[in-house]
Amino acid sequence: MFDKEYDVIVVGAGHAGSEAAASAANLGCSTLLITMNLQNIAQMSCNPAMGGIAKGQIVREIDALGGYSGIVSDRTAIQFKMLNKSKGPAMWSPRVQSDRMRFAEEWRLLLEQTPNLDFYQEMVSGLLVEDGHIKGVKTSLGIEVRAKTVVLTNGTFLNGLIHIGEKQFGGGRAGEKAATGITEQLVDLGFDSGRMKTGTPPRVDGRSLDYSKMVEQPGDENPEKFSYTDLTKPLSEQRSCYMTYTSGEVHDVLREGFDRSPMFNGRIKSIGPRYCPSIEDKINRFADKDRHQLFVEPEGWNTVEVYVNGFSTSLPEDVQFKALKSVAGFEKVKFFRPGYAIEYDYFPPTQLTHTLETKLVSGLFFAGQINGTTGYEEAASQGLMAGINAALKVKENDAFILKRSEAYIGVLIDDLITKGTEEPYRMFTSRAEYRTLLRQDNADFRLTPKSYQIGLASEERMKRMEEKEKKASEFVQFFKDTSVSPEEANPVLEAKNSSPVKQSGKMFKLFARPQITLEDIKHFQKVKAYIEAKDLDKEVLEQTEIQVKYSGYIEKEKNNADKLNRLEDIKIPKNFDYTKLKSLSYEACEKMSKIKPATISQASRISGVSPSDISVLLVYMGR
């Protein structure tokens, strides 16, 4: 049936698997995507949204690298918001509400149009491994498919167990069975595995809600988009979300069910996501709060199904229903399905290298929730990187690794493989030391050249990026070169309560003042004429403004990143014996022997490795 050997097999077709399959196939590798149900490709198992704080930056990075998540998000969005706009641009984060059904459909259609990609529906129950090298996969029907590399993106399906109150049953997602066999085999091969938990709220019938009792949350007046390509357009119409609150009464009803909650009676032993707690966890941990926000999110343009964001729960369904009926606007609520918690197997990611290849089995890659992360965006970015590196390994090309100073994706992967995680890992802007450099607006400048170099980003995309970069840097230079007189400058400055100038000076200095925006600067005739003559679009204008206003911060971070990158350049030999360094602390020796850092910089980020341990390493390496 499968008479050929594939270059890459991707197991699982969630967000990680879909990006992995697309990137490997687009790099020219014969790729097979195997999943338990082809109708559920890129399913949004939890909330119908992409992006958000730090996650929006990741979607932009995926797009800049040639992945599909940004394009699919734009094409299936029902609302766009740029979050944190009141803060500096390092914090701006794009987010869309998505049409859940159209999102999955668009992903499937894009994958079907991708050359070199085959599909097969079945459960993978085992791996073919010979002498520490991956050789393919085995399905539950006993079919063996050979491959040079395999990417595992099993999501919450490995021995998945669903909890609703006292009831528990095997499953990888509501209505879908769990996957078995792989965990047991990997443990036999020497891998460490663990259990994690996540949860999801009830879905309800929007026709049964009273929106007049809620606060409307419309999208942005001038919506933007994720993708840097011209394959998508900003939304011309949008659907609103709504906000309501829990109350003391709601909390009392929920507490009545605590003795039947698998979270509190000990049936769930694994750790859930700290930053996305269940409603029972919230009222238990924050007992002083008399209410919590709930966001009422439509699941698409035409469906009446609604997602109740903030009400994730594994309480019995009768308790969920009774509590939700006490929420303002939900008095006559009808359920589509109750919320539930799910426990699943994961593999601590310190067992991987920076390419997401396992250290124990050559050619085997892990991406997504199998690595202990939570979130579509985190999964998709790992899938993209695992797919790229699987393809590059097949071609015997150099690995593709992003540094912490180059991308949020670099921070994510470095955190996972260096520090590991014992709770579902979620990306935040605070995790990135260089977030002024890693903004959502410049992801294409940072990453498209790298993607183009390995053959993923097209020449057209590269030219488009270079043109935009050239226009922005020329406009910045224009401000540095062009003077403005007090007569022209002062009316604009005074209107903004900014101190007037006594003599002519460069526009750059005025534009850099916090109170002065591009709209103010456009009052100057020379600026107006320049914009018209060069036909500058919104993206170039925004890029210029950020580069002028934040030039000091950007320069400072670049210098700091350069210092760190000097340590990145000091490589540690692959099978370095740390026991021969007698001055190393016992903990540092143990941790570094286990994690096998590739560089001095990575070694410095391992918890338990002190600056003096790094000095010992540097002395040994003659630095």
C-alpha positions in Angstrom: 0.0 0.0 0.0 2.8 2.4 0.9 5.5 1.1 -1.4 7.8 4.2 -1.1 9.8 5.6 1.7 8.8 9.1 2.6 11.3 11.9 3.5 9.1 13.1 6.4 6.1 11.6 8.2 4.0 13.9 10.4 1.8 12.2 13.0 -1.2 14.3 14.0 -2.8 17.2 12.1 -3.4 19.8 14.7 -1.8 23.2 14.6 1.7 21.8 15.0 1.2 18.9 12.6 -0.3 21.1 9.9 2.6 23.6 10.0 5.1 20.8 10.1 3.6 19.0 7.1 3.4 22.3 5.1 6.9 23.4 5.8 8.5 20.0 5.0 6.5 19.6 1.8 7.2 23.2 0.7 10.9 22.5 1.2 10.6 19.8 -1.5 10.4 16.7 0.8 8.0 13.9 0.1 5.7 14.2 3.2 2.9 12.1 4.6 0.5 13.6 7.1 -1.2 10.8 9.2 -4.1 11.7 11.5 -6.9 9.9 13.2 -9.6 12.0 11.5 -9.0 14.0 8.3 -12.2 16.0 9.0 -10.5 17.6 12.0 -7.4 19.0 10.5 -6.2 22.1 12.5 -9.2 21.9 14.8 -9.6 24.8 17.3 -10.1 22.5 20.3 -10.5 25.4 22.7 -11.2 29.1 22.0 -12.0 30.3 18.5 -9.2 32.8 18.3 -5.6 33.3 17.2 -2.9 35.6 18.6 -3.0 37.7 21.7 -0.3 38.9 24.0 3.0 37.5 22.7 1.1 34.9 20.8 0.2 37.5 18.1 4.0 38.1 17.7 4.4 34.3 17.1 1.8 34.2 14.4 3.5 37.1 12.6 6.8 35.2 12.9 5.3 32.1 11.5 4.0 34.1 8.6 7.3 35.8 8.0 9.0 32.4 7.9 6.5 31.2 5.2 4.1 29.3 7.4 0.3 29.2 6.9 -1.2 30.2 10.3 -1.3 34.0 9.6 -2.9 33.5 6.1 -5.5 31.1 7.5 -6.2 33.4 10.5 -6.8 36.4 8.2 -9.0 34.5 5.7 -11.2 33.1 8.5 -11.3 36.0 10.9 -14.5 37.6 12.2 -12.9 40.3 14.3 -9.5 41.9 14.6 -8.0 43.7 17.6 -4.5 45.1 18.2 -4.1 44.6 22.0 -2.0 46.8 24.3 -2.1 49.8 21.9 -1.8 52.2 24.8 1.7 50.8 25.6 4.9 50.9 23.6 5.1 48.9 20.3 7.1 46.1 21.9 3.8 45.2 23.7 1.4 45.6 20.7 -0.1 42.2 20.0 -2.5 41.3 17.2 -5.5 39.0 17.9 -8.4 37.7 15.8 -11.6 35.9 16.6 -11.9 33.1 14.1 -14.7 31.2 12.4 -13.9 27.8 13.8 -15.4 25.7 11.0 -13.9 27.9 8.2 -10.5 27.9 10.0 -10.2 24.1 9.8 -11.6 24.0 6.2 -9.2 26.7 5.0 -6.2 24.8 6.5 -7.3 21.6 4.9 -7.7 23.2 1.5 -4.3 24.9 1.7 -2.7 21.6 2.7 -4.4 19.8 -0.2 -3.0 22.5 -2.6 0.6 21.9 -1.2 2.8 19.9 -3.6 4.7 16.8 -2.2 2.1 16.2 0.5 0.1 13.0 1.0 -2.6 12.2 3.5 -3.7 9.1 5.4 -6.4 8.6 8.1 -5.4 6.1 10.8 -4.0 5.9 14.3 -0.3 5.6 14.6 0.3 3.0 17.4 4.1 2.6 17.2 7.4 3.8 15.7 9.9 1.8 13.7 13.3 2.3 15.3 16.5 0.6 14.4 19.9 1.2 16.1 18.8 4.5 17.5 17.5 5.8 14.2 13.9 6.4 13.2 12.8 4.2 10.2 9.0 5.0 10.0 5.7 4.3 11.8 3.3 1.5 12.4 -0.5 2.0 12.4 -3.2 0.3 14.5 -4.1 -1.8 11.4 -0.5 -3.1 11.4 0.6 -1.1 8.3 4.2 -0.1 8.3 5.2 3.1 6.5 8.9 3.8 6.1 10.4 7.3 6.4 13.8 9.1 6.9 12.3 11.4 9.6 9.2 11.4 11.8 7.6 14.4 13.5 5.3 13.6 16.4 2.6 16.2 17.1 0.1 14.2 19.2 -1.5 17.1 21.1 -3.7 15.9 24.0 -4.3 12.5 22.4 -1.5 10.3 24.0 -3.5 8.3 26.6 -5.9 11.2 26.9 -8.4 11.0 29.7 -11.5 13.4 29.8 -13.0 14.4 33.2 -16.5 15.8 33.7 -17.3 15.7 37.5 -17.3 12.1 38.7 -17.3 10.8 35.1 -14.1 10.0 33.3 -13.5 8.4 29.9 -10.6 8.0 27.4 -10.4 10.6 24.7 -8.1 13.0 23.0 -10.9 15.6 22.5 -14.7 15.6 23.1 -16.1 12.9 20.8 -12.7 11.5 19.7 -10.8 8.5 21.0 -7.4 8.7 22.7 -4.2 7.5 21.0 -2.3 4.5 22.6 0.9 2.7 22.1 3.4 5.5 21.4 4.1 6.6 25.0 4.8 3.0 26.2 7.2 2.4 23.3 9.1 5.7 23.9 9.4 5.0 27.6 10.9 1.5 26.7 13.4 3.4 24.5 14.5 5.4 27.5 12.4 8.6 27.3 11.0 10.2 30.4 7.2 11.0 30.2 4.8 12.9 32.4 1.2 13.9 32.6 -0.4 17.4 32.1 -3.9 18.7 32.2 -5.8 21.4 30.3 -9.5 22.2 30.2 -12.2 23.9 28.1 -15.4 25.8 28.9 -19.0 24.9 28.0 -20.3 25.9 24.5 -23.7 27.4 24.5 -26.6 28.4 22.1 -26.2 32.2 21.4 -30.0 32.4 20.7 -30.6 31.7 24.4 -28.4 34.7 25.6 -29.5 38.2 26.5 -26.8 40.4 25.1 -28.4 43.6 26.4 -27.1 42.6 29.9 -23.5 42.4 28.7 -20.9 44.9 27.6 -20.2 44.9 23.8 -16.6 44.3 22.7 -16.3 45.4 19.0 -13.2 45.0 16.9 -10.8 47.7 15.9 -12.1 50.6 13.8 -9.3 50.2 11.3 -8.5 46.5 11.4 -5.1 45.2 10.3 -4.1 41.6 9.5 -1.5 39.0 10.4 0.0 38.1 7.0 2.7 40.2 5.3 1.6 38.7 2.0 -1.0 40.2 -0.3 -2.9 36.8 -0.2 -5.2 38.3 2.5 -7.1 41.5 3.1 -8.1 43.3 6.3 -11.7 42.7 7.4 -14.4 45.1 6.0 -17.0 43.9 8.5 -16.7 42.3 11.9 -18.7 40.5 14.6 -18.6 41.8 18.2 -17.8 39.8 21.3 -19.4 40.5 24.7 -18.3 40.7 28.3 -20.2 39.7 31.4 -19.2 38.8 35.0 -19.6 36.0 37.5 -21.0 36.9 40.9 -21.0 35.8 44.5 -24.1 33.8 43.7 -22.4 32.0 40.8 -19.4 31.2 43.1 -21.6 29.7 45.8 -23.2 27.4 43.2 -19.8 26.3 41.9 -18.5 25.7 45.5 -21.4 23.3 46.1 -19.9 21.0 43.4 -16.3 21.1 44.7 -16.6 17.7 46.5 -17.6 16.2 43.1 -14.8 18.0 41.2 -11.9 15.8 39.9 -9.6 18.7 40.6 -10.3 18.8 44.3 -11.1 15.1 45.1 -7.7 14.0 43.8 -8.7 12.2 40.6 -6.7 14.7 38.5 -3.1 14.6 39.7 -1.4 16.5 36.8 -0.7 20.2 36.6 -2.9 22.5 34.5 -2.0 25.9 32.8 -1.2 28.5 35.5 -2.3 31.4 33.3 -5.6 29.8 32.1 -7.0 28.4 35.3 -10.4 26.7 35.5 -13.3 28.7 37.1 -13.2 26.5 40.2 -9.5 27.1 40.5 -10.0 30.9 40.2 -12.6 31.1 42.9 -10.5 28.9 45.1 -7.2 30.7 44.6 -8.7 34.2 44.5 -11.3 33.8 47.2 -11.2 37.6 47.9 -12.5 38.4 44.4 -16.3 38.6 44.2 -16.5 38.4 40.4 -14.5 37.3 37.4 -14.7 38.5 33.7 -16.3 36.2 31.2 -15.9 36.8 27.4 -18.7 35.7 25.2 -17.2 34.8 21.9 -19.1 33.8 18.7 -17.7 30.7 17.0 -18.2 32.0 13.4 -20.1 34.2 11.0 -23.2 32.1 10.7 -23.2 29.6 13.6 -25.1 30.3 16.8 -22.6 28.4 18.9 -20.8 30.6 21.5 -17.6 30.0 23.5 -17.7 31.1 27.1 -14.1 32.3 27.6 -13.1 32.3 31.3 -15.4 29.5 32.4 -13.2 26.5 31.8 -14.3 23.8 34.1 -14.4 20.0 34.9 -17.3 20.3 37.4 -20.3 18.0 36.9 -22.5 19.2 34.0 -25.5 19.9 36.3 -23.3 22.3 38.5 -21.9 24.0 35.3 -25.4 24.6 34.0 -26.8 25.8 37.3 -23.9 28.2 37.9 -23.9 29.6 34.3 -27.7 30.3 34.6 -26.9 32.7 37.5 -24.6 34.8 35.2 -26.1 38.1 33.8 -27.4 37.4 30.3 -27.3 33.6 30.7 -30.5 33.2 32.7 -32.1 31.2 29.9 -28.9 29.5 28.6 -29.0 26.3 26.6 -25.9 24.1 26.4 -24.4 22.7 23.2 -21.8 20.8 25.3 -20.4 21.0 28.8 -16.8 22.0 29.7 -14.3 19.3 30.6 -10.7 18.8 31.7 -8.3 16.5 29.9 -5.2 14.7 31.1 -2.6 13.5 28.6 1.0 12.3 28.3 3.9 14.7 27.4 7.7 14.3 27.2 9.8 16.8 29.2 11.4 18.9 26.4 14.9 18.8 27.9 15.2 15.5 25.9 15.3 17.5 22.7 18.0 19.6 20.8 17.4 23.1 19.5 16.1 21.6 16.2 13.3 19.8 18.2 15.0 16.5 17.3 15.1 14.0 20.2 18.5 13.2 21.6 17.8 9.5 22.0 16.4 8.7 18.5 18.0 10.3 15.4 15.5 11.6 12.9 12.6 11.7 15.5 11.2 15.2 16.2 8.5 16.4 18.7 6.3 19.5 18.4 3.4 21.0 20.2 1.7 19.8 23.4 3.8 16.6 23.5 6.6 19.1 24.6 4.5 20.5 27.4 3.3 23.7 25.8 -0.3 25.1 25.7 -1.8 27.2 22.9 -2.3 27.0 19.2 0.4 29.5 18.4 3.1 27.9 20.5 2.2 24.5 18.9 2.2 25.9 15.3 5.6 27.6 15.7 7.1 24.3 17.0 5.5 22.4 14.1 7.0 24.8 11.6 10.5 24.5 13.1 10.3 20.7 13.4 9.1 20.4 9.8 11.9 22.7 8.5 14.6 20.8 10.5 13.3 17.4 9.5 13.4 18.5 5.8 16.9 20.0 6.3 18.1 16.7 7.9 16.9 14.7 5.0 18.7 17.0 2.6 21.8 16.9 4.9 21.8 20.7 5.2 22.6 22.8 8.3 20.0 22.9 11.0 17.7 26.0 11.2 17.8 27.5 14.7 16.5 30.9 15.9 18.3 32.7 18.7 16.5 34.3 21.6 17.5 37.7 20.2 16.0 36.8 16.8 12.4 35.6 17.5 9.9 34.7 20.2 10.0 31.3 18.6 13.7 31.2 19.5 12.8 32.1 23.1 10.1 29.5 23.3 12.3 26.6 22.0 15.3 27.7 24.1 13.2 27.9 27.3 11.7 24.4 26.6 14.9 22.5 25.9 17.1 24.4 28.4 14.8 24.8 31.4 12.1 22.2 30.7 8.6 22.7 32.0 6.5 21.0 34.7 3.3 22.9 33.9 1.8 23.8 30.5 4.2 26.4 29.0 2.7 29.6 27.6 4.5 32.4 25.9 4.5 35.9 27.4 6.3 39.1 26.4 8.1 39.0 29.7 9.9 35.8 28.8 11.8 37.6 26.0 14.8 39.7 27.1 14.8 41.6 23.8 11.2 42.3 23.3 11.9 45.8 21.8 13.7 44.0 19.0 11.1 41.2 18.7 8.0 43.3 17.8 5.1 42.1 15.8 5.6 44.9 13.2 9.2 43.8 12.2 8.9 40.0 12.1 9.3 40.1 8.3 12.6 42.1 8.6 13.9 39.7 11.2 12.9 36.4 9.6 12.0 36.5 5.9 15.7 36.7 4.9 16.5 33.6 7.0 13.5 31.7 5.5 14.4 32.8 2.0 18.0 31.5 2.5 16.7 27.9 3.3 14.3 28.0 0.4 10.9 28.4 2.2 10.1 32.1 1.7 9.5 32.9 -2.0 11.6 35.4 -4.0 8.5 37.6 -4.4 8.0 37.7 -0.6 11.7 38.6 -0.1 11.5 41.4 -2.6 8.4 42.8 -1.0 10.1 42.8 2.4 13.3 44.5 1.0 11.2 47.2 -0.7 9.4 47.9 2.6 12.6 47.9 4.6 14.3 50.3 2.1 11.3 52.7 2.1 11.2 52.8 5.9 15.0 53.3 6.4 15.0 56.1 3.7 12.1 57.8 5.4 14.0 57.6 8.8 17.0 59.1 7.0 14.8 61.9 5.6 13.9 63.0 9.2 17.6 62.9 10.2 18.6 65.1 7.1 15.7 67.5 7.0 15.5 70.7 9.1 12.4 72.5 10.2 12.2 76.2 11.3 10.7 77.5 14.6 7.9 79.2 12.6 6.8 75.9 11.2 7.5 73.7 14.2 6.1 75.7 17.1 2.4 75.8 16.2 2.5 71.9 16.0 4.5 71.7 19.3 2.3 74.1 21.2 -0.9 72.3 20.1 0.6 69.2 21.9 1.8 71.1 25.0 5.4 70.3 23.9 8.0 73.0 24.6 8.7 75.3 21.6 12.1 75.5 19.8 14.2 78.7 19.4 16.1 77.7 16.3 15.9 75.5 13.3 16.7 71.8 13.9 16.4 68.3 12.5 12.9 66.9 12.3 14.1 63.6 13.8 14.6 65.3 17.2 11.1 66.7 17.2 9.5 63.5 15.9 11.3 61.5 18.7 9.4 63.6 21.4 6.8 61.3 23.2 3.8 63.7 22.6 4.4 64.1 18.8 2.9 61.5 16.5 3.2 60.9 12.8 -0.2 62.6 12.3 1.3 65.8 13.9 4.5 65.6 11.7 2.4 65.2 8.6 1.4 68.9 9.1 4.9 69.9 7.8 4.8 70.5 4.1 8.1 68.7 3.4 6.8 65.5 5.1 3.4 65.6 3.3 5.2 66.0 0.0 7.6 63.2 0.7 4.9 60.7 1.6 2.9 61.5 -1.5 5.9 61.4 -3.8 7.1 58.0 -2.5 3.5 56.6 -2.1 4.2 55.3 1.4 1.7 52.8 2.8 0.5 52.3 6.4 3.0 49.6 7.2 6.0 51.8 6.1 4.7 54.8 8.0 4.2 52.7 11.2 7.6 51.2 10.8 9.2 54.6 10.4 7.5 56.0 13.5 8.6 53.1 15.7 12.2 53.3 14.5 12.3 57.1 15.2 10.6 57.1 18.5 12.3 54.0 20.0 15.7 54.4 18.4 17.4 54.7 21.8 15.8 51.6 23.2 16.3 49.6 20.0 20.1 50.5 19.9 20.5 49.6 23.6 18.9 46.2 23.1 20.9 45.5 20.0 24.1 46.1 22.0 23.0 43.8 24.8 22.0 41.1 22.2 25.4 41.4 20.6 27.1 40.7 23.9 25.0 37.6 24.5 25.5 36.4 21.0 29.3 36.4 21.6 28.6 33.6 24.2 26.3 31.9 21.7 29.3 31.6 19.4 31.3 29.6 22.0 30.3 26.1 21.2 30.6 23.2 23.7 31.7 19.9 22.1 28.9 17.4 21.6 29.8 14.7 24.2 31.7 17.0 26.6 32.6 15.3 29.9 31.6 17.7 32.6 32.9 15.4 35.4 36.5 16.2 34.5 35.9 19.8 35.6 36.5 19.5 39.3 35.7 23.1 40.1 32.1 22.8 38.7 29.3 22.5 41.3 27.7 19.1 41.6 24.3 20.5 40.5 25.8 22.2 37.4 27.7 19.0 36.4 24.5 16.9 36.8 22.2 19.4 34.9 24.7 20.1 32.0 25.4 16.4 31.6 21.7 15.7 31.2 20.7 18.7 29.0 24.0 18.8 27.0 23.9 22.6 26.2 25.2 23.4 22.7 26.8 26.8 23.7 28.1 28.6 26.7 25.1 31.0 26.4 22.6 28.1 26.6 24.5 26.6 29.6 24.2 29.9 31.5 20.4 29.7 31.2 20.1 26.3 32.9 18.6 26.6 36.3 21.2 25.6 38.9 24.1 26.7 36.8 25.8 29.7 38.5 28.0 32.5 37.0 31.0 30.8 38.7 30.2 27.5 36.9 30.2 29.5 33.6 33.6 31.0 34.5 35.0 27.5 35.0 33.8 26.5 31.6 35.2 29.7 30.0 38.6 29.2 31.6 38.7 25.5 30.4 37.9 26.7 26.9 40.7 29.2 27.0 38.5 32.3 27.1 
